Amino acid sequence: MTLTLRRAVVLAILLGLLIPGIISSIVTLNRQQDGLLRQLSEDHQRITEILVLGMQEPLWNLSPDTGRPLLDSVMSDQRIVRVTVQDATLGTFLEQNKPDRRQGKLKTLSQSVTKQGNVIGKVTVEMDDGNALASIHQYQRYYLFTVAFQLFVSLALILGLMQSRVLNPLQRLMSESIRLASRDLSTPFEWRRQDEIGKLGQSLEITRQSLHSLFGELEAKNRELEADIQQRKQIEQALRASEDRYRRLVESTNVVPWEANPAEWRFTYVGPQAETLLGYPLHIWYSEGFLTSYLHQDDRHLAYQLFTEQQERDSVIEFECRMLGVDSKEVWVLLVATAIPDDTGERHLQGYLIDISVRKATEIELNHYRNHLEELVELRTKALAAANKELEAFSYSVSHDLRAPLRSVDGFSQVLLEDYSDKLDDAGRQYLGRIRKATQNMSNLIDDLLNLSKLTRSEVKTQPVNLSEIANEIVQELQLLEPGREVSIQIMPNMITDADPKLIRLVLQNLLANAWKFTAKVVNAEIRFGATHIDGQNAFYVGDNGAGFDMAYSDKLFGAFQRLHSPQEFEGNGVGLAIVQRVIGRHNGRVWARAALGQGATFYFTLPRQVDRNAP
């Protein structure tokens, strides 16, 4: 029969408590009984001896009355049932008998009474052991009750402690172990006890955490494995589909795939397009020595590099050669080859043949056109040189032949105003003023045209330039011309770049002058000059809070003689921004603007040649 842990523990406790208790009780009771019986025997002997001594005189004197008090005193002991004193000659001398006291076994003890060496009588005492045995039995019952009560209390306490401290925790451990076995790992095992079972429960919790983490990792790896398997299946399907598409694609193009055995100078595989390339059936291509037979004799040396042992693994060789087709037709092909070792480690060649006959014909024609183009460029260069000379002559004519009449008109107009002013009315003086202003504008326009033409021919000589110093000089010049204006000028210090000093001064002169001009009607005028980063490139800017312009007309901003404001609002001839764009273009940079009507404008420009030393 299989015992449960509870039954086994109860049985062990009972046996452990009962066996020692029973043995101890038997030994103790037996010892106590033996002691009482021994005490009874000793008392019996002592009483008998007392009677023997006490009855010497009464028996010697034959006086029963003198011995009777002693006899009564002895009979007062409830254990004494019968006392007989016999005279040696007369017989019964004294006797008392109380049979009602008899409860157990009688023990009789007789002893002779002697006097002066003569036996004068005999004393017989009968003592009952019933009271002693009754007290022994009562003590035994009390002792057994006490032992049983102790056993019961001890068993109850032990079972209670075992139930609360051992059996219940073990039951809980068993249930939690069952949960572990069933993979119910979501709920933690809380063990606050610090005894051995508590530590075992804490170890079980650590095991649960480890299993929970392990199962989580296993589930994640299983999911990853399932995903990898699914992905691998998809990749295999895609690879098979790709191989089919690749095969169809390769065989449907004009590119001829091939494989060759370098030891035999023979193709081991050729795409079906090869028949169209040279006009030979495929079995001809597989014949030994095909390349040496059907390569143009002037190009056969190129094929030798394919079949040499010095070709590195996976290295690609490309060369153009001519192959001989049907009727000895020359077909230009691009041969691409790669050396790849096969499963046995031997070199194996594979590659492509691409028909480039059309491209080679085009190259020949392009070479012809290139030679013709060089001749055409030379003619155009000569024509451009002649045009430049004509432009120089035109510039000279403009600067000398046109200026003289303008100076004459301006000079005579000034004479009329100074010498004949009193003879002219207001209308006449006004007309002469308009004539002078028009001639002066015409002179300025000629100067701007000459400057613009010089920009095209001048050489750009770059060097490190401090734009901040140039801008400060230009602003000082503008302030000297109009000392009464209050303008907030902000110039970033130490803006150093590589540029042509004269040309970049023209750029800053025009941009700062425009900013000065277009802020003339603003109360709190502001002009800013600095550097920033735009699209990863350094850019400089000149900004103001002046009149601004409509960005819808920004395409006309840098054209010559293009104006976005009327001469009545702001004077000018519309050439300054064209000069700016021309100079920035000569520096391989670009210029653009951002503005809003009535909210000012900001002009940006880049100088790609610049050294990157400017802080944004």
Secondary structure, DSSP 8 states (H G I E B T S, - for coil): ----HHHHHHHHHHHHHHHHHHHHHHHHHHHHHHHHHHHHHHHHHHHHHHHHHHTHHHHHHT-HHHHHHHHHHHHTSTTEEEEEEEETTTEEEEEEE-GGG--S-EEEEEEEEEETTEEEEEEEEEEE-HHHHHHHHHHHHHHHHHHHHHHHHHHHHHHHHIIIIIIHHHHHHHHHHHHHHTT--SS-------SHHHHHHHHHHHHHHHHHHHHHHHHHHHHHHHHHHHHHHHHHHHHHHHHHHHHHHHHHSSEEEEEEETTTTEEEEE-TTHHHHHS--HHHHTSTTHHHHHB-TTTHHHHGGGSSTTS-TT-EEEEEEEEE-GGG-EEEEEEEEEEEE-TTS-EEEEEEEEE-HHHHHHHHHHHHHHHHHHHHHHHHHHHHHHHHHHHHHHHHHIIIIIHHHHHHHHHHHHHHHHHSGGGS-HHHHHHHHHHHHHHHHHHHHHHHHHHHHHHHHS----EEEEHHHHHHHHHHHHHHH-TT--EEEEE-S--EEEE-HHHHHHHHHHHHHHHHHHTTT-SSEEEEEEEEEETTEEEEEEEESSS---GGGGGGTTSTT--SS-TTTS---S-HHHHHHHHHHHTT--EEEEE-TTS-EEEEE--TTS-S----
